[in-house]
């Protein structure tokens, strides 16, 4: 009879232990339970009969709590690293409006893309990164800022045409004003008086225009030297080439020299994320997901016409920065 009286208490103890390891499903306050001395004695005897294996599985133990805290800290660190990468590339961070709606990575050519990514990384670590590091060590900050402003100003006609194609005439008017102001008062774009005048700075390309026209999802592809793209953005390169002022220069030495300087300038701006890339468990996936999220973010902003904040994102490697032959001449 004593055993029969103890069985309900054993069942109650097991139920409470199981519930303690689960997250609360609602915010209702816990129901207070009155325990009599007799019940406490019976529960103590029942606890002594619990097998050691069950005690080890208890998630309320200090070891279990430490494991949960370690997992939580790892997740927080991972999210912070991804937010840093997204912020540096100009995309949204976790918790933003576009973060939860970002499409999953569409990468059916992953095997090929990983091979190209290894090649690009070898070129980057062997050539591009050392050149960018030497550039930042030798050239003063004000001169590097002037170079960045110069090439950003040269992209204004390309941005303006794509804004018109997207139906954003007011944005195109702002871009035209920036271009005229910086080209004159800014001494050819070396300085940026338009930003001091609060003229919005935006960057558009034909890949974004195709996305605004309806080509929303496109498979990911990584090109040699050009880096991350989608099939939509590869076709967009063909639309951007005729609008590149640098590519209209007929003298090969001058054109290739400017393109080389632009490549070094772009790579120097990305030096701050090298430590994040080097420490990533899967650097390819990090780069791919950040690129796709960033492009989705840019296209969504174009579709929503949410233009309250300036969008000064630049492509990591613009089409006019690659020293390719000028097929138009």
C-alpha positions as CSV (number, residue, x, y, z in Angstrom):
1,X,0.0,0.0,0.0
2,X,2.9,2.3,0.8
3,X,4.2,1.8,-2.8
4,X,0.8,2.6,-4.3
5,X,0.7,5.9,-2.4
6,X,4.2,6.7,-3.6
7,X,3.5,6.1,-7.3
8,X,1.4,9.3,-7.9
9,X,4.2,11.3,-6.3
10,X,6.8,9.7,-8.5
11,X,4.6,10.6,-11.5
12,X,4.3,14.2,-10.3
13,X,8.1,14.6,-9.8
14,X,8.8,13.2,-13.3
15,X,6.2,15.6,-14.8
16,X,7.7,18.6,-13.1
17,X,11.2,17.6,-14.2
18,X,10.1,17.3,-17.8
19,X,8.3,20.7,-17.7
20,X,11.3,22.4,-16.2
21,X,13.5,21.6,-19.2
22,X,11.0,23.1,-21.7
23,X,10.5,26.8,-22.6
24,X,7.4,28.5,-21.4
25,X,4.6,28.6,-24.0
26,X,2.7,31.4,-22.5
27,X,3.1,34.2,-20.0
28,X,0.6,33.0,-17.4
29,X,2.0,33.0,-13.8
30,X,2.9,29.6,-12.3
31,X,0.3,28.0,-10.1
32,X,1.5,27.8,-6.5
33,X,1.6,24.2,-5.1
34,X,1.2,23.5,-1.4
35,X,3.5,20.7,-0.2
36,X,2.7,19.0,3.1
37,X,5.4,17.5,5.3
38,X,4.3,14.0,4.5
39,X,4.4,14.7,0.8
40,X,7.9,16.2,1.1
41,X,9.1,13.1,2.9
42,X,7.6,10.8,0.2
43,X,9.1,13.0,-2.6
44,X,12.5,12.9,-0.9
45,X,12.4,9.1,-0.8
46,X,11.3,9.0,-4.4
47,X,14.1,11.3,-5.5
48,X,16.6,8.9,-3.9
49,X,15.3,6.1,-6.2
50,X,15.8,8.1,-9.4
51,X,18.5,6.3,-11.6
52,X,21.7,8.1,-12.1
53,X,21.1,8.3,-15.9
54,X,18.0,10.4,-15.4
55,X,19.8,12.7,-13.0
56,X,22.5,13.3,-15.7
57,X,19.9,14.2,-18.2
58,X,18.5,17.0,-16.0
59,X,18.7,20.2,-18.0
60,X,18.4,22.3,-14.8
61,X,21.8,21.2,-13.5
62,X,24.7,23.7,-13.5
63,X,26.4,21.8,-16.4
64,X,23.3,21.9,-18.5
65,X,22.8,25.6,-17.8
66,X,26.5,26.2,-18.8
67,X,26.0,24.4,-22.1
68,X,22.9,26.4,-22.8
69,X,24.7,29.6,-22.1
70,X,27.6,28.6,-24.3
71,X,25.2,27.8,-27.2
72,X,23.5,31.1,-26.7
73,X,26.8,33.1,-26.6
74,X,27.9,31.3,-29.8
75,X,24.7,32.3,-31.6
76,X,25.0,35.9,-30.4
77,X,28.6,36.1,-31.7
78,X,27.6,34.5,-35.0
79,X,24.8,37.0,-35.5
80,X,27.1,40.0,-34.5
81,X,29.7,38.8,-37.1
82,X,27.0,38.5,-39.8
83,X,25.7,42.0,-38.9
84,X,29.2,43.5,-39.2
85,X,29.6,41.9,-42.6
86,X,26.2,43.1,-43.8
87,X,26.8,46.6,-42.4
88,X,30.2,46.9,-44.2
89,X,28.6,45.8,-47.5
90,X,25.6,48.1,-47.0
91,X,22.9,45.4,-46.5
92,X,20.4,45.0,-43.7
93,X,21.3,43.6,-40.3
94,X,19.3,41.0,-38.4
95,X,16.1,42.3,-37.0
96,X,15.6,44.7,-39.9
97,X,12.5,44.8,-42.1
98,X,14.2,43.0,-45.0
99,X,16.1,40.5,-43.0
100,X,13.3,38.1,-42.4
101,X,12.0,38.4,-46.0
102,X,15.3,37.7,-47.8
103,X,15.1,34.9,-50.2
104,X,17.1,31.7,-49.6
105,X,20.4,31.3,-51.5
106,X,19.7,30.0,-55.1
107,X,23.0,28.3,-55.9
108,X,22.5,25.3,-58.1
109,X,26.0,25.8,-59.6
110,X,27.7,25.7,-56.2
111,X,30.4,23.2,-57.2
112,X,31.5,25.4,-60.0
113,X,31.2,28.5,-58.0
114,X,33.3,27.2,-55.2
115,X,36.1,26.4,-57.7
116,X,36.0,29.9,-59.0
117,X,35.9,31.3,-55.5
118,X,39.1,29.4,-54.6
119,X,40.7,30.9,-57.7
120,X,39.6,34.4,-56.8
121,X,40.8,34.0,-53.3
122,X,44.2,32.9,-54.5
123,X,44.5,36.0,-56.8
124,X,43.2,38.2,-54.0
125,X,45.6,37.0,-51.4
126,X,48.5,36.9,-53.8
127,X,48.0,40.2,-55.6
128,X,45.0,42.3,-54.7
129,X,45.3,42.3,-50.9
130,X,49.1,43.1,-50.8
131,X,48.6,46.0,-53.3
132,X,45.7,47.4,-51.3
133,X,47.6,47.1,-48.1
134,X,50.6,48.9,-49.6
135,X,48.3,51.6,-51.1
136,X,46.8,52.4,-47.7
137,X,50.2,52.5,-46.0
138,X,51.8,54.8,-48.6
139,X,48.9,57.1,-49.8
140,X,47.5,59.5,-47.2
141,X,43.9,59.2,-46.2
142,X,42.8,62.5,-47.8
143,X,44.3,61.4,-51.1
144,X,42.5,58.0,-50.9
145,X,39.2,59.8,-50.2
146,X,39.8,62.0,-53.3
147,X,40.3,58.9,-55.4
148,X,37.1,57.3,-54.1
149,X,35.1,60.5,-54.7
150,X,36.5,60.7,-58.2
151,X,35.4,57.2,-59.3
152,X,32.1,57.5,-57.5
153,X,31.4,60.7,-59.4
154,X,32.2,59.0,-62.7
155,X,29.4,56.5,-61.9
156,X,26.8,59.2,-61.7
157,X,25.7,59.1,-65.4
158,X,25.3,55.3,-65.1
159,X,23.2,55.7,-62.0
160,X,21.1,58.5,-63.5
161,X,20.2,56.5,-66.6
162,X,19.2,53.4,-64.5
163,X,17.1,55.7,-62.2
164,X,15.2,56.9,-65.3
165,X,14.7,53.4,-66.5
166,X,13.2,52.5,-63.1
167,X,10.9,55.5,-63.3
168,X,12.6,57.4,-60.5
169,X,12.9,60.8,-62.2
170,X,13.2,62.7,-58.9
171,X,16.2,60.5,-57.9
172,X,17.8,61.0,-61.4
173,X,17.4,64.8,-60.9
174,X,19.3,64.6,-57.6
175,X,22.0,62.5,-59.2
176,X,22.4,65.0,-62.0
177,X,22.7,67.8,-59.5
178,X,25.4,65.8,-57.6
179,X,27.3,65.2,-60.8
180,X,27.3,68.8,-61.9
181,X,28.2,70.2,-58.5
182,X,31.0,67.7,-57.8
183,X,32.4,68.0,-61.3
184,X,32.7,71.8,-61.0
185,X,33.0,72.9,-57.4
186,X,34.5,69.5,-56.5
187,X,37.3,69.9,-59.1
188,X,36.4,66.9,-61.3
189,X,34.9,64.9,-58.4
190,X,37.9,64.9,-56.1
191,X,35.9,66.6,-53.5
192,X,32.2,66.0,-52.5
193,X,30.5,69.4,-51.9
194,X,27.2,67.8,-52.9
195,X,27.1,65.7,-49.7
196,X,27.7,68.8,-47.6
197,X,24.8,70.4,-49.5
198,X,22.7,67.4,-48.4
199,X,22.1,66.1,-51.9
200,X,21.3,62.4,-51.6
201,X,23.9,60.0,-52.9
202,X,22.7,56.8,-54.5
203,X,24.1,54.1,-56.8
204,X,22.1,52.1,-59.4
205,X,23.1,49.6,-62.1
206,X,21.3,47.7,-64.8
207,X,21.2,44.6,-62.7
208,X,19.1,46.5,-60.2
209,X,16.9,47.8,-63.0
210,X,16.2,44.3,-64.3
211,X,15.2,43.4,-60.7
212,X,12.9,46.4,-60.5
213,X,11.4,45.3,-63.8
214,X,10.4,41.9,-62.4
215,X,13.5,39.6,-62.5
216,X,13.5,39.1,-58.8
217,X,15.1,35.7,-58.2
218,X,18.3,34.8,-60.1
219,X,20.8,32.0,-59.6
220,X,24.1,32.9,-58.0
221,X,27.3,32.7,-60.0
222,X,30.8,33.8,-59.2
223,X,32.9,35.1,-62.1
224,X,36.7,35.0,-62.3
225,X,38.1,38.4,-61.1
226,X,34.6,40.0,-61.0
227,X,33.6,37.9,-57.9
228,X,30.0,37.5,-56.7
229,X,27.2,38.0,-59.2
230,X,23.8,36.5,-60.3
231,X,22.8,35.6,-63.8
232,X,20.7,38.8,-63.8
233,X,23.7,40.9,-62.8
234,X,25.9,39.3,-65.4
235,X,23.5,40.5,-68.1
236,X,23.4,43.8,-66.3
237,X,27.2,44.2,-66.9
238,X,26.5,44.3,-70.6
239,X,24.0,47.1,-70.1
240,X,26.5,49.1,-67.9
241,X,29.5,48.9,-70.2
242,X,28.4,51.5,-72.8
243,X,27.7,54.0,-70.0
244,X,31.1,53.8,-68.4
245,X,33.1,57.0,-69.0
246,X,36.4,55.2,-68.2
247,X,35.8,52.7,-71.0
248,X,35.3,55.4,-73.5
249,X,39.0,56.5,-73.2
250,X,40.8,55.4,-76.3
251,X,44.3,55.6,-75.0
252,X,45.0,52.1,-73.6
253,X,47.6,53.2,-71.1
254,X,45.4,55.9,-69.6
255,X,42.3,53.7,-69.5
256,X,44.1,50.6,-68.0
257,X,45.9,52.9,-65.5
258,X,42.7,54.3,-64.3
259,X,41.0,50.9,-64.1
260,X,44.0,49.5,-62.1
261,X,43.8,52.5,-59.7
262,X,40.0,51.9,-59.3
263,X,40.5,48.2,-58.5
264,X,43.1,49.0,-55.8
265,X,40.8,51.6,-54.4
266,X,37.8,49.2,-54.2
267,X,40.0,46.5,-52.6
268,X,41.3,49.0,-50.1
269,X,37.8,49.7,-48.9
270,X,37.2,46.0,-48.2
271,X,40.3,45.5,-46.1
272,X,38.3,46.0,-42.9
273,X,36.4,42.8,-43.5
274,X,39.4,40.5,-44.2
275,X,39.6,39.3,-40.6
276,X,35.9,38.4,-40.7
277,X,36.4,36.5,-43.9
278,X,39.5,34.7,-42.7
279,X,37.8,33.6,-39.5
280,X,34.6,32.3,-41.1
281,X,33.9,28.6,-41.0
282,X,32.7,28.7,-44.6
283,X,33.9,31.9,-46.2
284,X,32.2,31.0,-49.5
285,X,28.8,30.7,-47.9
286,X,29.3,33.9,-46.0
287,X,30.2,35.9,-49.1
288,X,27.4,34.4,-51.2
289,X,24.7,35.0,-48.6
290,X,25.9,38.5,-47.9
291,X,25.9,39.3,-51.6
292,X,22.4,37.9,-52.3
293,X,21.0,39.6,-49.3
294,X,22.5,42.9,-50.3
295,X,21.2,42.7,-53.8
296,X,17.7,41.7,-52.6
297,X,17.8,44.7,-50.2
298,X,18.7,47.1,-52.9
299,X,16.0,45.9,-55.3
300,X,13.3,45.9,-52.6
301,X,14.2,49.5,-51.8
302,X,13.8,50.4,-55.5
303,X,10.4,48.7,-55.6
304,X,9.1,50.3,-52.3
305,X,10.4,53.8,-53.4
306,X,11.6,54.2,-49.8
307,X,14.1,56.9,-50.7
308,X,14.2,58.8,-47.4
309,X,17.8,57.6,-46.7
310,X,20.7,57.8,-49.1
311,X,21.8,54.6,-50.7
312,X,25.5,54.9,-51.5
313,X,26.3,51.2,-52.0
314,X,28.8,50.5,-54.7
315,X,29.4,47.3,-56.5
316,X,32.5,45.5,-55.0
317,X,34.0,45.4,-58.5
318,X,32.4,47.8,-61.0
319,X,32.3,46.9,-64.6
320,X,34.4,49.9,-65.6
321,X,37.2,48.8,-63.2
322,X,38.2,45.7,-65.2
323,X,40.9,46.1,-67.8
324,X,38.9,44.4,-70.6
325,X,39.2,45.3,-74.3
326,X,36.9,48.0,-75.6
327,X,34.9,46.1,-78.3
328,X,33.1,49.3,-79.3
329,X,36.2,50.7,-81.0
